[in-house]
Amino acid sequence: VQLQASGGGLVQAGGSLRLSCAASGRTFSSYVMGWFRQAPGKEREFVAAINWSGGSTTYADSVKGRFTISRDNAKNTVYLQMNSLKPEDTAVYYCAARVTTEYGYWGQGTLVTVSS
């Protein structure tokens, strides 16, 4: 599967952005989808994940209550709605897909910059 993330940009603290990740292939609904991020000088970290049906989601504590992950299997797309953004949310955001326990497919990343 190939992944293409989009929707990043510059936003003021307290603002919102919605990231999208479009996937190729006919087996999108088979994958667990996740969002990760990497801030400058830091390691990549987990942000959120969603199971194949969208019925189960998981979030990092740092974004819980502010971010929402969702998916549309008919459109082969996963979304990350980010509200109440903080400067510490500034990072390159990556979408990823997995069938087994590890994420084996990664998108190219989209930059989110939150100004204070």
C-alpha positions as CSV (number, residue, x, y, z in Angstrom):
1,V,0.0,0.0,0.0
2,Q,1.2,3.5,-0.8
3,L,0.3,6.4,1.5
4,Q,0.1,10.1,0.8
5,A,-0.4,12.5,3.7
6,S,-1.6,16.1,3.3
7,G,-3.2,18.9,5.2
8,G,-0.3,20.3,7.1
9,G,0.4,24.0,7.4
10,L,0.9,26.9,9.7
11,V,-1.7,27.6,12.4
12,Q,-1.9,29.7,15.5
13,A,-2.0,28.1,18.9
14,G,-5.6,27.1,19.7
15,G,-6.4,26.6,16.1
16,S,-7.3,23.5,14.2
17,L,-6.1,21.4,11.2
18,R,-7.3,18.2,9.6
19,L,-4.7,15.9,8.1
20,S,-5.6,13.4,5.5
21,C,-3.8,10.2,4.4
22,A,-4.9,8.7,1.1
23,A,-4.0,5.1,0.5
24,S,-3.7,3.1,-2.7
25,G,-4.8,-0.4,-3.2
26,R,-7.9,-2.4,-2.7
27,T,-7.1,-3.8,0.8
28,F,-7.2,-0.5,2.7
29,S,-9.8,-1.8,5.1
30,S,-7.5,-4.6,6.1
31,Y,-5.0,-2.3,7.7
32,V,-4.7,-0.7,11.1
33,M,-3.9,2.9,10.4
34,G,-1.8,5.2,12.5
35,W,-0.5,8.7,12.8
36,F,3.0,9.5,14.1
37,R,4.9,12.7,14.4
38,Q,8.5,13.8,14.7
39,A,9.5,17.1,16.1
40,P,12.8,18.7,15.3
41,G,15.6,17.0,17.3
42,K,13.3,14.4,18.7
43,E,12.4,10.8,18.0
44,R,9.3,9.9,16.1
45,E,6.4,9.3,18.5
46,F,3.0,7.6,18.2
47,V,0.0,9.9,18.0
48,A,-3.1,7.9,17.3
49,A,-4.3,4.6,15.7
50,I,-7.6,3.2,14.4
51,N,-8.6,-0.3,13.6
52,W,-10.0,-1.6,10.3
53,S,-13.6,-0.8,11.0
54,G,-13.0,2.5,12.9
55,G,-14.6,1.1,15.9
56,S,-11.5,1.2,18.1
57,T,-9.1,4.1,18.5
58,T,-6.0,4.7,20.6
59,Y,-4.3,8.0,21.4
60,A,-1.2,9.2,23.0
61,D,-1.8,10.9,26.3
62,S,-0.5,14.2,24.9
63,V,-3.2,14.5,22.3
64,K,-6.1,12.8,24.0
65,G,-9.2,14.9,24.0
66,R,-7.8,17.3,21.4
67,F,-7.2,15.0,18.4
68,T,-9.6,12.6,16.6
69,I,-8.6,9.9,14.2
70,S,-11.2,8.5,11.8
71,R,-11.3,6.6,8.5
72,D,-13.4,6.3,5.4
73,N,-12.8,2.9,3.9
74,A,-14.9,3.8,0.8
75,K,-12.4,6.6,0.1
76,N,-9.3,4.7,1.3
77,T,-8.5,7.7,3.5
78,V,-7.7,8.2,7.2
79,Y,-8.0,11.5,8.9
80,L,-6.5,13.2,11.9
81,Q,-8.6,16.1,13.2
82,M,-6.4,18.3,15.4
83,N,-8.1,20.9,17.7
84,S,-6.7,23.2,20.4
85,L,-3.3,23.0,18.8
86,K,-0.3,23.9,20.9
87,P,3.3,24.9,19.9
88,E,4.5,21.6,21.1
89,D,2.4,19.9,18.5
90,T,4.7,21.3,15.8
91,A,6.2,18.3,13.9
92,V,6.2,16.4,10.7
93,Y,3.2,14.1,10.8
94,Y,3.3,10.7,9.2
95,C,0.6,8.2,8.5
96,A,1.4,4.5,8.6
97,A,-0.3,1.2,8.0
98,R,0.1,-2.2,9.5
99,V,-1.4,-5.7,9.1
100,T,0.8,-7.4,11.8
101,T,2.2,-5.9,15.0
102,E,4.5,-3.5,13.3
103,Y,3.9,-0.6,10.9
104,G,5.4,-1.6,7.6
105,Y,4.0,1.2,5.3
106,W,4.7,4.9,5.8
107,G,3.7,8.1,4.0
108,Q,6.0,10.9,3.2
109,G,5.0,13.2,6.0
110,T,3.3,16.6,6.2
111,L,4.6,19.5,8.3
112,V,2.4,21.1,11.0
113,T,3.7,24.3,12.5
114,V,1.9,25.8,15.5
115,S,2.8,29.4,16.3
116,S,2.5,30.8,19.8
